[in-house]
Amino acid sequence: MTVARKDGRLSPFPLLLPLTLALTAVAYRAPMLLSASGATNSDSAIVGLQALHFATGRDLGGLFLWGSHYQTAADSWAAALVFAVFGPSPRALMGTSLAAYVVLVLCVYGTLATPTFGVGRVRAALLASLLVFAGAPVHGYALFPPRQLALTLAFAAIFAAERAELRRHGSAARVRPSLAALAGALATLAVFADPYAMIFLPVLAVRALWYGRWTRLAIFLGAVVGIIPFVWLTTRAAASHGTFGFAPALLVHNLQLLGYPCLLWALSAIAFRPVHFLRWEPWWPPRVLSGVGPAGVAVLLILVGIAVQRLLSRRANRLGPARYRPLVVSAWVGILGTLAAFTVSVMVMDLFSTRYLVSLVLLVPFALAPAAEYIPARWLSAMLFLPVCAGIFSGFAGYGPFLHEVDDGAREVALEHFLEVREVSEAVADYWVSYRLTFLTNERLVVVPTNPAEDRWPAYRWQVARAPRVAYVWDPKRSREVVTDLVARVRASGAQFEQSEVAGYEVLVTSGAGAEVLISAE
């Protein structure tokens, strides 16, 4: 297959660049894929466990993600489809999110490469490379469900909208109402999958202002159809709207976190490395490379300045960059909307709240489009070298210990064997240990959180409560609890217990009064 170039000649291999982007995005994240067992956390394990139930015909009527009353089970259904083909495993679960993220990157590339903008495939690929080599905060969705599916649907909507009304140089727009309707439906279905995707609705709405009235009407009608499942879901008795809350009183607190460290980490100006699953500390590259992160952000700011100047310059507009205005304005609506929502959100708490700025990072390539069109490709690639390196430093720092070892789940196999010999198949552990172990052992070992308030699937608690013997598992890499405190409570109950160290886990096995202490512990 060949396509026409601007100079009239045919360009072979039109799929070479998107294929390269896709393969590179996967290769960059290979350390985590190879260490999927060790990297899996309880939040993503819950998606895997629900997907396992779907794939085996259990709980097929589940609409919400386990333990959530606003976030649907869309990611779990996607994982169930993957499990049906490849079988349930941590790598298959991680691959589900990564595949969706790769599709998002290709949607960004495809949007920028449309004839309407004239950026060209090479420049579009260069801008998309900012997402290929994104830093650690993006990996929170790209590698660990839930949420990535909703993000991908939102960017698929943007891509479909750009394809719905193509304009080539000197020719009238070619309108495709079906694609416009699809764009509207995908945008609102993304909100159904995860309300976080609401941040992208203004992006598409503002972009639609520059479309013809029939295209706008098709987008609107598609959005109405797509929003029906969300409206139906939110009107159910089990639905909750608590996470939509805003608190202006938190403005000062959130602005401080935005200034440091969240925005800097999101843009890869700084990097953090996990020393404990819930404790990350700043990581600095070798002294000679210590300025790469700040320099990368400086380059992005320069490109933003060039893009704005190109849009505002009358001479530049006569040369064509005015055609970028709809894309750039809509992207900035999303970027500023993300920052505004972050500053007043009740969900912003600490370093890990950086994940709420991921939408900003994903929209950056669109904001840079006028600058990319103006700068020769070779110079653009040279300028983007520093931001890409900054993203790589941040990403690899976030891989932490997984960068140095391939985790095949041997620790969990040893733990499972230890408990099987003692006829124990139910246990209690910190939340960040519990559902992870349940998923890694394919429910052969059912582990519930020490604190019942953190339960995500009540049936597990009922099973553990009926067990004659129960174990407590403490993981030095993930547990927030002090193991000696719980051991002291079991000893005070007068129950007999066995305490052992198994493959790095601290394990306590007990029954009777000791089991009651474990099950009721908070």
Secondary structure, DSSP 8 states (H G I E B T S, - for coil): -EEE-TTS-EEE-TTHHHHHHHHHHHHHTHHHHHTHHHH--HHHHHHHHHHHHHHTTSSTT--B-TT-SSSBSHHHHHHHHHHHHH-S-HHHHHHHHHHHHHHHHHHHHHHHTSTTT---HHHHHHHHHHHHT--HHHHHHHTS-SSHHHHHHHHHHHHHHHHHEE--TTS--EE-HHHHHHHHHHHHHHHHH-GGGGGGHHHHHHHHTTS-HHHHHHHHHHHHHHHHHHHHHHTSTT---GGG-B-GGGHHHHHHHIIIIIHHHHTTSSEEEEEETTEEEEE---GGGTTHHHHHHHHHHHHHHHHHHHHH-HHHHHHSGGGGHHHHHHHHHHHHHHHHHHHHBTT--SGGGGGGGHHHHHHHHHHTHHHHHHS-HHHHHHHHHHHHHHHHHHHHHHHGGGGS----SHHHHHHHHHHHHTT--EEEE-HHHHHHHHHHTTTSSEEEESSGGG-S-HHHHHHHHT-SEEEEEE-TTT--S-HHHHHHHHHHTT--EEEEEETTEEEEEEETHHHHHHHH--
